[in-house]
Amino acid sequence: MRFGKYVAFALILSFLLVASAFSQDEIIKLNSEELGTHQRPVVQFTHEQHANVLECLRCHHDFDKYGNNLGSEGQPCSDCHARTSGKNPVPLQEAFHTQCKACHDQMLANGAPSGPVMCGECHKRK
């Protein structure tokens, strides 16, 4: 019986170690070189908090010519969204602001708890 407890403990511990090795960083700094010098402090984005309530494809999107969302998990936003519009009509800064602020505004309109909607609430000075 005692041996079984040790085996169970070892299995649980190994599962936790493997899961943590493949988990994403809890906080991601939205600091793209594509944007150049930032006028405001860099946004600290809590990926895990958002991943628990949103579908990945909401942010990790890649639309084909028919408007189908193919997904782009693991791909930086700046791979498609440049500093200025060009091949992709939505510039990177506008993509960030539209994605984040529009979702938070929608939550507020629905009476749900929301994230920040004002500049200084995301771009916090330390």
C-alpha positions, -999 to +999 in steps of 0.1 A: +000+000+000+028+024+009+045+017-024+013+026-043+013+060-026+048+067-037+040+057-073+009+079-073+029+108-059+056+103-085+031+102-114+014+133-102+047+152-097+059+141-132+026+152-148+028+186-131+064+191-142+056+181-178+025+203-179+045+233-166+072+228-191+047+231-220+026+259-205+028+294-218+042+323-200+016+338-177+024+374-187+034+384-222+049+418-229+033+432-261+066+447-272+069+443-309+100+457-326+076+463-355+061+492-336+094+510-331+099+532-301+069+531-278+053+564-266+036+546-237+047+518-214+046+483-228+014+464-221+017+434-198-008+409-212-021+380-190-023+352-216-035+324-193-063+346-178-076+353-213-071+317-226-094+305-198-123+325-211-118+330-249-113+306-278-078+307-291-090+316-326-104+349-313-068+363-313-048+336-331-064+341-364-054+337-400-082+343-426-081+327-460-094+345-491-129+331-483-129+345-447-124+312-430-103+314-398-074+289-402-058+299-369-021+309-363-013+297-328+023+304-319+027+330-347+035+365-336+009+391-346+036+411-364+040+382-389+008+394-406+002+428-391+029+454-400+035+488-385+015+504-413-012+489-435+001+471-466-005+435-475-027+432-444-050+462-442-050+463-403-018+478-389-003+461-358-012+488-332-048+490-345-050+452-344-040+452-307-064+480-298-093+466-318-089+431-304-085+441-268-105+472-264-135+461-285-138+429-264-136+448-231-161+474-244-185+446-254-182+429-220-190+463-203-220+468-226-233+433-216-229+442-179-201+416-174-168+422-156-144+437-180-107+444-185-093+479-191-106+502-218-086+534-212-050+539-224-035+542-189-052+511-177-033+489-201-001+510-206+008+513-169+038+532-156+058+512-131 
